[in-house]
Amino acid sequence: MALGGRTGSFNAKKSLFGEWKTTLGFMARGILFIVGLFTLDHSLKFLLHPLFQRALIFDEYSGNMAHLAAKSEADIYVFGDSRAQSFYDPDIIQKVTGQTVFNGGLPARYMLYYSMAATLIERHHHAKYYVINISLNEFEHRNIEQRILPDISAFLPYQNELSCYQEVLGKLKEYAVTLPLKEYIGLQFALAKYTHIVAYRYNRSMVPILRQAMGQLPESKNGFIPQLGMLSPSSKALPALALEPELDAYAIEVFVDFIKRSQENGIHIILCIGPAYRQSNDFKLNAIEQRNLLLTRELAQIMNVPMIELFESDYSEFCDPRNYSDVFHLNRKGATIFSQIFAEKFMELLAIRNPEEYRHSPFFPKIRREQYLEQVPFLVESRGHS
């Protein structure tokens, strides 16, 4: 019996050892499988990187970034958000001015995007003019996920080629350490989302990437994408803000640096403000919009940059709801009218021959108050030296 008990115990231990051996073998195979997938994924990353660039550039940015990076060689580049993208028709502007035009507007983009887009252009081409379509909320404060990260995400395929991309990331990381723990963690996740998409995009997007990359990508028409539809006369007008938004010193600093760099490179900057449907306010700016307009004019005057202001209060065509797709955007018909008027104003501006004539022209930014710059000390200092 004792021998049988020892044999049974030995067999039990042997069975248990066999189970552990099987389990360990399964775990080892699992680890090898995961390592293999990881290796394959990162191998595919390098193999598919050129295809990824083509798909990303066209699929998410309507071909604009591809043109800015390599194809466009225009005299005039227009920068701005969705309003710029849908307001400026390059064909109409070229007919009037004789200058080639590329519309570099993208939805929900701000000053950092314009500056980085210009850097991308200047790698292969020297433009004559940059037209910045300024929104009246351009310099209002937004959090990083609303303003900075979407702007730099457009340049993801070029992150290793643009030094300004790495500089922006460096500033964001410096800023992150000043935040409370919860906000710091949130920012780190946001940075990972916008700046490290390349690491794990490939496998789950294999089919669309190959379809886009292998197929013939249609050409965008000089970046111009008109809005469709027509605004109903009974549509609600622009909402009024209850609180006065803070100004964003970083956005203003980016704007000033962009203007300085362009002027040093011999590129002329022109600011333009377009219309919106403000029927409920008798087609006039509200108090916050007036503050933002005055700030924009003050910045333009400091930087010696002309402004073309095309408000609906000065043009009956822009008070007609049939020329809008919504309260913020002109439709195709409205964009045709806007582009024609803008081109004519552009030619009037070019006809000015001396500083005195310019100072008495409608393009010289008129200043009535300067109180808003108190929130931006470095501008007050620069103005004192001008």
ABEGO torsion letter per residue (X at the ends): XAAAAAAAAAAAAAAAAAAAAAAAAAAAAAAAAAAAAAAAAAAAAAAAAAAAAAAAAAAAAGGAAAAAAAABBBABBBBEBAAAAAABBAAAAAAAAGBBBBBABBBGBBAAAAAAAAAAAAAABBBABBBBBBBAAAABBBBAAAAAAAAAAAAAAAAAABAAAAAAAAAAAAAAAABBAAAAAAAAAAAAAAAAAAAAAAAAAAAAAAAAAABBBBBBBGGBBBBBEBBBAABBBBBBBABBBBBBAAAAAAAAAAAAAAAAAGBBBBBBBBBBBBAAAGGBBBAAAAAAAAAAAAAAAAAGBBBBBBBAAABAAAABAAABABAABBBAAAAAAAAAAAAAAAAAAAABABAAAAAABAABBBBABAAAAAABAAAAAAAAAX
